[in-house]
Amino acid sequence: MENKTIARTLRLLSQLMELHNENPFKIKSIANAYFKVDKLPFALRDKPIEEIDQIEGIGKGLASKIIELLQTGELKELEDIIQKTPAGVVEMLAIKGIGPKKISIIWHTLHIESIGELYYACNENRLIEAKGFGLKTQEEIKNAIEFKLAANGRFLYAQVEGFASTLFTQLSAWLVKIDHDALMGFAGQYRRACEIIDELDIVIGAEHLEAVIENMTSFSPLSLIQAEDCFIATTEAGFRIRLYVVEKTAFYLEWFKLTGNPGHVKKVLNLAGNGPFMNERDIYSQAGLAFIEPELREDFDEIELAKHNNLPTLIQYEDLKGSLHNHSTWSDGVHTLEQMALYCKEQLNLQYLGICDHSKTAVYAKGLNEQRVFGQHQEIDALNQKLAPFKIFKGIESDILSDGSLDYSDDILKTFDFVVASVHSNLRMDEAKATARLLKAIENPYTTILGHPTGRLLLSRAGYPIDYKKIIDACAANQVVIEINANPLRLDLDWRWHRYALEKGVLLSVNPDAHRMEGFNDMQYGILVARKGGLSADKCLNAFTLDQINEYFESKKARKL
């Protein structure tokens, strides 16, 4: 075992001991040994075992740990303390800029146990509420996590969108100088608006093919390498790009081939033949199919629907009339209730806002007790008079407790216009228990919307396992709306289950879960996955006009009486 490996092991031990508030003198001794071992001018493995405790700064206790590592490759004390520590908390120690003291607060005070949960907490502005954390520290942690998540070469759609747009603009400007009549478009996962992007595909249809290929490596924003069928590059952040250059006459066929899921492409071309094709619509026309939007090309059921002209008219961002499930400074939001409302009214031209601050169980998020609920409702009444005809609906994000009950009495729940029921704690239930928990919440007559149904955080935390069909069937039976949480980290309900929900007559709602004014912009990502799932505007709750959603909420209340 190398000295550096021994040193890193001792350092990890000292950090974990600090997390568990063990003897500070012992922690300091082991931490000092880490520095000492790391700087030794000789290899410990070459030192006689009986002489290790004679090295300055080591001593008998530390020597025994080093000997154990040299002889077994393991350290029992370290293994024991790792067993007592959530894996995600151990992983946090590798994040640049936060040490054991801050991680201890994150774990013990904020009850955050994974990097994904920590990143989400940064987005929700939750870290600045904790002792020793400020806005600057929160931003540094967020940036460090983004860098770490990027190391695996997979990215959220929202993370690559800005880069992709800039690259497309730069490439267009460069291309026009070489081939003014060239065609270009995104393909692959990005064009299909997948929630996770492994690589960015761009197709160029060149009128002057040889000139474009010859000059491609001179495109300075990327360090392109010519491969067998494309040009490839990898950014410093680890993001892979593939540029395909084809004859202009073959552009639409190649663009189609490189866009769709392979199964989708094969099935369509089996019906359409090999062309020639004037454009993508011509490909589908010759296949005897209605045109299929790129987001739907996943070899799901879209081809069968297209055969019978039964494809939905996909929802667009402009269809949204309001925003539901949002937070303000009443709980853990950044902006006041009035600021959030004015942003919706004046900047987004929406008709209504649903405010859903956290409920009393969410102490970490300044959840509202019964008295504060009453205070917020008074402010809403005053703002509704001031901002009319724009309306703020009185909502709450009520925690679903472990037994499936909501964390307010019926007397409090009936004071809200609508209730979003969400799980925020005890995420380690098995499928049977997690499903039973949600079923009870869905059956509560005051539940209007089931919030982020699986609690997943993309690329960092899998959602708790549930029986999707049972949950969706229960929502249909109890007329409960299911949320498409538009936060790019969540996008939950997963688009793969939207079709089943819609077939069962369940309404969906594209909710930003906004904790600041800028958070409303996440609705665009919710719309992208809603389109992938086949959602049309008439099946989306917050595409209802103010009059329609007023009537919907009132009829829901009437059914409880």
Summary of the structure (lengths in Angstrom):
residues: 561
radius of gyration: 27.8
end to end distance: 71.9
largest distance: 84.0
contacts: 1857
relative contact order: 0.08
helix: 52%
strand: 14%
